[in-house]
Amino acid sequence: MTTRRNFLRKSIAGVAAMTAAPAINVAAPAANKNATAAPAATAANKNATQPLRLSTLSYSFHGLAGAGMMDVFHFFESCRYRYGLDTADLWNGMFTSTDDEFIDKVHLALEERQLVIPNIAVDGAHIMPAGKDDPAQLRGMQDRYMQIAKRLSVGFVRFDAGPYMSEGRNDADGWTDQEFDYIVKRYKELAAFAYDNGFKVGAENHWGPECYWTCMEQLIKAVDHPGFGICMHFGGWHGTKEENRAQEKAAAPYVAHTHIPWDCCEDPALLQRLKVLKDVNYPGYYSVEHHSGKNEYKMVAIQLEKVKAVLTGWQ
């Protein structure tokens, strides 16, 4: 299985694309909070016409993207016309640039297709630097994607907490006190900007200590900001199958976005697993993510239909 983490770390071009634009300070207050409609309101309007809050992450097509057979604009076409979605859940590995000219084209393409972006999953911009990471570069990427989220009326932005564990450390060891303080402080800054501009920012049980619920819960309680949430990657918690299910339920009240992989969609208990979100009146989107890099059009269609069947049944 090719994870987003491994795919991006192997792609020099992907990292270069994400760092092409200059950093913008996210801590600066918004010039006019009413200038851009809040994503929550946009999503609510969309839900009035399409109550199924369904989406797919563009990483699901990383095989096609790597072969030069799909870009972000083709992805938008696929979401709207192949799958009949009104959403496009973005992975930053499909951004060939982060400069204003490219983002304006993305904005226009979204408007033309009447698509909402529930989430941008930003790889390679984790909060806590480690090893050869350039702290200024990481912060610059975070700031830039926060500005992009504001421009595109995104609902949620995911930055991993980090760091990459090394020198005998394991994810289960968690963060040192110094690392934790740094991570919490930075997430608070990002959450304040996100909240002022109508969206949320947060972590994902994607890799590192975040994959342990005890660590993630500690982080959530320490940040303690209405602009902070988490993306729950179903099946991404460490532990046994039973422990994973228990952690999905415990995390549900804090979820701002989801990634639902193939094995979860194929799970006979899919309805029960997704129901933990329904039970807490989760207002966000149910987004499928495919990892294999093969037969992606077909496989994503199967995943979407599986989740759609659950959401339809709830109606």
Secondary structure, DSSP 8 states (H G I E B T S, - for coil): ---HHHHHHT-HHHHHHHTSS----TTS--S-TTSS--HHHHHHHHHHH----EEEBGGGGHHHHHTTS--HHHHHHIIIIIS--SB-BEEGGG-S--SHHHHHHHHHHHHHHT-B--EEEETT--SS--TT--HHHHHHHHHHHHHHHHHHT-SEEEE-------TT--GGG---HHHHHHHHHHHHHHHHHHHHTT-EEEEETTSGGGGSHHHHHHHHHHH--TTEEEEEETT-SSS-HHHHHHHHHHHGGGEEEEEB-HHHHT-TTHHHHHHHHHTTT--S-EEE---S-SSHHHHHHHHHHHHHHHHHHH-
